[in-house]
C-alpha cells in the first residue's frame, strides 16, 4: 500500500534538486505533490514529468515565501482546490557565501529571508489548516552545517541552525494537534548547486565522507518520506542527519 495515499503535500523549492526528488517520491507514494517555486519553467517541467509517470502534481505560481501574505494566499488556493493540506516540506533555500569579514548585509538578509523567515512563513500559514484538521506532517530541510558550522557561510549556517531550533519548538507546540515537525540535515548532495564547486574541491569533500560518495536527492527524499508518513507519528522535534557519515570525519 502507498505510504501517502490520498495526502496533499506542499514542497517548496521543488523545481529541481532535492525538492524535485521529494516531489517525485511523494507522488509515487500516492500524494498530490504541490510545488511552490520561483523557477516557473523548471517547476512546470517537474510537474509534467510526474504526470507523465502517471502520478499527481500541481504548481502554484507566484509564491514568495519571504512574504507571509503571499504564502497565506497560496495556502488558501491549495485548500480551495484540494480541501486539505496534510504535509509541508520546507525545502526552498539559497546560498550567498562570503567570509564573515566580507559578507554584506544584503547577503545576510537575502539568505535569512528565504532560508529562515521563509520556513517560518510557510509553517505558520499551513499549520493553521493542519490544526483545524487535527493532523499534519511538517518536514524542514536543514543542513549539517547548521550543526558543525562552515567557513564562509555565516548567513546559511545561522539560518539552518535556526531551522533546527524552530523544529524543536514547533514539535513541542504543535504535538497536541497531532502535527509532527521534524528536520533533515543533509550532507553533501549531488545537485546542480554542488556541480558549481571546482572539481578538486568536490573530490576533497567526497574523501571526507566515510561512505566515499556524494548523497543523491533520493537519499533525502527517502528520509522525508519517513517523516511524512504515519510510520513516524510518535517522532517529533527530531533532526535526522543524512550525510554518509560526513559529520564523523573521513
C-alpha positions, 0 to 999 in steps of 0.5 A: 500500500502507498505510504501517502495515499490520498495526502496533499503535500506542499514542497517548496523549492521543488523545481529541481534538486532535492525538492524535485526528488521529494516531489517525485517520491511523494507522488509515487507514494500516492500524494498530490505533490504541490510545488511552490517555486520561483523557477516557473519553467523548471517547476512546470517541467517537474510537474509534467514529468510526474504526470507523465509517470502517471502520478499527481502534481500541481504548481502554484505560481507566484509564491514568495515565501519571504512574504507571509501574505503571499504564502497565506494566499497560496495556502488558501488556493491549495485548500480551495482546490484540494480541501486539505493540506496534510504535509509541508516540506520546507525545502526552498533555500539559497546560498550567498557565501562570503567570509564573515569579514566580507559578507554584506548585509544584503547577503545576510538578509537575502539568505535569512529571508528565504532560508529562515523567515521563509520556513517560518512563513510557510509553517505558520500559514499551513499549520493553521489548516493542519490544526483545524484538521487535527493532523499534519506532517511538517518536514524542514530541510536543514543542513549539517552545517547548521550543526558543525558550522562552515567557513564562509557561510555565516548567513546559511549556517545561522539560518539552518541552525535556526531551522533546527531550533524552530523544529524543536519548538514547533514539535513541542507546540504543535504535538497536541494537534497531532502535527509532527515537525521534524528536520533533515540535515543533509550532507553533501548532495549531488545537485546542480548547486554542488556541480558549481564547486571546482572539481578538486574541491568536490573530490576533497569533500567526497574523501571526507565522507566515510561512505566515499560518495556524494548523497543523491536527492533520493537519499533525502527524499527517502528520509522525508518520506519517513517523516511524512508518513504515519510510520513516524507519528510518535517522532517529533522535534527530531533532526535526522542527519543524512550525510554518509557519515560526513559529520564523523570525519573521513 
